[in-house]
Amino acid sequence: GDYGDGWGGAECHDGYAYVTVTNLSFRQSFSEIFAMTATYDVTWRKPVFEFGEKASDALASLAEEADASEMALYYNGLQGVEQVKVFRDFGLGSFDEKFLRGGGATTFRVNTQGYGHRLTLAMGLPFTNDGAVILEAARIYDGAEYWISPIDAGTEGNIQTCWSVAAMQEDFPPQAECADDELSDMNDNSIPGEAFVSMHRGIQDLERNNDELGDLLLFPTCEDLDLETSNRRSSSSNDGPTNPTARYAEYFFQVGYDDEVLLCQNRGLGGNCDYRDDENFLDFIDRNNEFDGEDDRFIRLAQDSDDFEDFCDLIVAANKDLEDAFKILESHIFDWRNEIAHVQIHCGLHDDDWHGDDWHGDDHYDDDHYDDDYHEDGWMGGMHRE
């Protein structure tokens, strides 16, 4: 049922509330903010996330790409939703800021009439691989405060390299090593993550050429797997390919692939697999749309190869490129401790609270500055203080 009704709905009787989000970190920015007011059962039926479960595509897009538009499209129009907005502009006056920087705060208005009983907020952490900050179905009342710890979406490995986070080169502060690295504009999300949502562990103090980072990033070479020699298994086995020409299939099997559709040309009696020979393997991944290489770097390397020897050479070259690109995010700049966000809710803007010397917005709130409903261009503008 709708527990929002059990609380009597939102307690801001004018039909709206003001929400202030403060970034409590030093240099870990917040991305654009997804904001929704709705009844309690909207996120009870369709939660933004669940610990221990696989992240939704909308959460993955927010966490990996710092893009809230897919989440807005997912919730907009659902029964019980009063309002969906995306806040993208954190600048002051003529100065544009696409992220809410550490120490910054922003204030915006949400509708609390009708179905607007509970507040849900979601924002990505662009200086992480797949971090996010989520406030889900929070009660709306005057003076409400919430302290939020970040989550890890589990959709991407936490390798913390310049080329694997949503922030672009121009977004990095000048003291960060990634500010001088052109690879920072890549945002490669192909390194697999934990595959479930968990509490975020923060930015780790990884050193360049760290062995653990190398184990995660580097491809096992054909030499590592003893596939460059002619000493092949010849006995029938379910533990891997037995055909000495099925070297692609054996490589993929040894690095952890167990998809019989990929590895097996035919399924024999008793469950035995007739592993694809090299030519058949390349032909299969070239024709099959499921294995397009877009999000799978192993498949992508195989598709780029002419034969297995070429595949082995491409692995060595790819590993060298990866070793040369081991510039990583500094923990002393981008890490945080405990809660990373503070959210305050007020039913009205009070002069004593909002119009002091630190207020940088207009003295008069402009209702026309906001969109009442989500649209693809997003919700632009707002009131800010830093």
N, C-alpha and C positions, 0 to 999 in steps of 0.2 A: 504494500500500500504506500501511499504518499505520506511519509512522516513529516514532510513540510506542513501539511494540513494539521497534523497533530500538534505542531508548535504554533498553530494559528497563522501560518504563512509568514511572509516577511514582515518585519516590524517597522519598516519605513513607510509611513502612511501617506506620504505625498506621491507615491508611485515610482520613486527612484531612490538610489543610494549612490554615494561617492566612495570609490575604492582607490586606496593608495597602495601601490606596490613599491617596496624599497628593496634594493639589491644590497645585501649585507656583506658581500664579498669584497676583496681588494680589486682584482682585475678580471674576475670571471663574469662576463656580460650575460644579460638576458636577451633572448631574441624577441621577435614580435609576440604579442600576448593574445592568446585566445581567451575570450571572456563569454560566459553563458550564464543566464539566469533561467531557472527551470524548476519544476517540481522535483522532489527527492527521488522519485522512482525512475526518472530519465536515466541518471547515471547508475542507479541500482540495477536497471535492466541492461543498460549498455555502458558499463564503466569505462572511464578513460584508460585505466590500467588495472591489473590485478597482480599482486606479488606472486611470483612463482609461475606465472602464465606467460605465454608468448605475447609480445606486443602487437597491437593492431597496426595496420598500414598507416593510419593517421598519426599514431604516436611515433612510429618509426620515422615518418617524414618530418615531424616536429623535432625529434631528437637528433637525427642525422643531418637534416638539411636546414634546421632553424626556420621551418616553413609551417605556419599554422593553417594554411588555406584548406588542406585536405581535412583537417579536424573540423573546421567550420562548416565545410560542405557536408560532412558526415552527420553533424548534429542539427544543422539548420532545417527547420520544418518538421522535426519529430514531434509527436504528440507530447504535450507537457512542457515544451520549450517556449519561453517567453521571448528571449532575445539572444542572438549570437552576434558577437563582434570580434574583429581582429584589429589590434592596435599596433601600428607599424612605425610611427614617427615619434621619436623621443627627443627631437631637437627643440631648441628655443628660438623663437623668432625666425630669422632667415637661415639659421644653422641646422642642417639636417643631421640626425643621428639615427642610424638604423638599429642600434642595440641600446639597451639600458645598461649603462656601465656600472661598475662597482661603486657603491656609495651613492648612486643616483636613485631618485624616486619619481614616480609618475602617478597622476591622479586622473581618473576618468569616471564617467557616470554610467550606471546601468539601470535598466527598468526593473522594478520590483512589483509592479501591478500584475493582475491576472495570474499567470503561472510562475511569476518571478519570485519563488520562495527561497531558493538556494542559489549560491554562487559557485561556479566552477571556473578556475583559471588554469591555463597551461602555457608554459613557455619553454623554449629550448635553451641549452647552454652551448653557445657556438664555439667555445674553446674546450669542448670535450668531443669525444667520438659520437656518443649517443646519450648524453645526459639531458634531463628535463626536470622542471619544477612543476608540480601539480597540486592544486588545491581543489578538492572534489566535494561538491554538494555541501558547502559550508553554510551555516545559518547566517542570515542577513539581519542584523539589528544594529542599532546605534551604539558605537563604541566597540564593536567586535574586533578582535585581534587574532591573527593566526601566524605562527612561526613554522616555516616549511623547510624540510630537508629534501635534497634532490634525489631522484631515482636514476637508475641505469636501465635503459630500455632493453638491453641485451641483444640488440640487433647488429651490433658492430663491435669488433675487438677493440679494446682500449689500448691502442698502440701509441696514441698521443703524438703522432708525427705531424709536421706542418701540413702535409698533403692529405691528411685524413680527417680533418675537422671542417665544420661548416664555415668558420671564419675565413675570410680571404686575406691576402697579403696586406692590403691596405687597412684591415681591421686590427692588426696586431699593434700593440704599443711599441714604441721605438726601441725599448730595452729588450724586447723579445727577439730571440734568434730568428724566428720565423718571419719577422718583418723584413728581412733581407733575402728571403728565399722565394724565388719565383714559383717553386712547386707548391707554395701555400695556396694557390688559386685552384688546386685540383679537386679537393674533397672526394677522395677515393674511398668508397664505403664497402669495398669488396672483402675486407678481412672479417670472417665470421665472428659473431659475439657469443654470449652465453646462452642465447635462445630462450631466456625468460627474464622477466622484470625483477630487479632487485634494488636494494638501497645502493646509491652510488658510493664507490670507494674513494672518490676524489682523484686529483691529479697526482700520480705517483712520481717519485724522484728517480726517474730512469736516466741512466747515463748513456751517452752515445756509444754505439756498438755493444750495448748491454746484451749478454748472452741470451737472457730470456726473451728480449725483444727480437733477437735474431732467430730464435727457435720459432717464434710466432709468425714472423714475416717471411723468412727465406723458404724457398721451395726445396724440398728434398731433391738432391741431384740423382741422376741415373746411377752414378758411381756409388752414392750412399746406399742405394737399394740393390746394388750388385746386378744392375740391368745392362751394363755395358759389355759384359762377358757373354760367352756362348754357353756358360754353365747353367742350363735351364732345367727346371723340374720336368720329369717325363712321366711320373706316375699319375694315375687318375686321382683327383682330390677335390673336395669341396672347399679347400682352404685357399684357393687361388688358381690362376690360369696354369695350364699344363702345356699349352701350345707354345713352342719357342718363337713363333712369329706373333704371339699375342702380347707384345711388350707394352703397348699403351694400356691394355686392360690390366696387366699385372701392375704397372705403375700406379694406376688409379686405385686398384684394389689395395695396394700396400699403403697408400697415403690416406686411406679411410673411406673410400667410396664403396658402397655395398648395394647400389642400385642395379638390379639384375637387368633392367631394360637397357641401361647403359653398357653393362659389361658383357651380357650374354647375347650370342647370336641366335641360339635356340636353347630351349629347355628340354633336356632328355628325360628318359624314364628314371624314376627314383630321385628326381630333383636335381640331377647333375646339370651343370651349366656348360654349354659349348661356347667358350669365350671367344669374343670377336678377335679375328686377326687384325693386324695393324691397318691394312687397307680398308677393311670393313668398318673398323672403329672410326677412322677419319670420315668415311662416307656417311656413317650414321650421324655423327654430331654436326656434319655439314647440312644434312637434310632435316634434322629434327628440331623443331622450334623450341622445345622444352629446354634444350641444351644450347642456348644461343651465346653463352660466354659473357653476357652483359654484366652479370653479378657473380661470375665464377672465374677467377683468374687462372685456375688449372685448365678448365675447358678452353678459355681464350687462348692460352699458349698452345694447346693442341691444335686448335683451329688455324693458328698462324704458322704451323709447321708443315713442311713438305713430306717428311717421313720421321721415323722415331729418332734417328741420329740427329736430325735437325731440331727435333723437340728437346733433346738433351742439351744441345748447344744453346737453345733459347733459354732454357732454365738457368744455365751458368751466367748468361748475359743479364737476365732479369735479376738474379741475385746480386750481381755486381752493381746494377743500378740502384737496388734497394739499399745496399750497404753504403753507397754514396749519398743516399737521401735520409740518413739516420739523424736528421735534425728533429728534436722533440720539444714539446712544450715544457717550460720550466715550472716546477711545482711551486717555487717561492713567489711566482707571479700569479698563477692561475688557480692554485688550490684554495680550499676553504676549510673551515672547521664548523661542525655542527650545522645548525639551520642556516640556509643561504638567503631566504626571503622572509620579509615581514609584510603582512597584508593587514590593512586597517579598513574598516567600513564605518562610514558616518551617514546619517540620514540627511544631513545638510552641511553646507560649508559654513563653518563658524568663523567669524572675524578673528577671534583670538587665536584660532588654530591655523588659519590659512592665509591671512593677509598681513603677516608680520614682515620683518625686513628680509626674510629668506624667500618670500614669495616672488616668483618670476613670471607668473601668468597675468592675465588681465584681471582687473578689479571686478569686471562684470562677466559672468558666465554667459557664453554664447551658445544657446541651444542649437542653433543652425550649424554649429561646427561639427556636429556628430551625425552619423547615419543611424536611423532607428533600426535598420535591419542589415544583416550581412549581405554584401555583394562581392563580386570577384575582385574588385579593386581594393577591397578591405576597408577598414575603418581608419581614417586618417585624422590626425590632429589630437589635441588634448591639452590638459593643463599639467604643468611640470614644476617641480622644484628640485634643486640639487644641493 
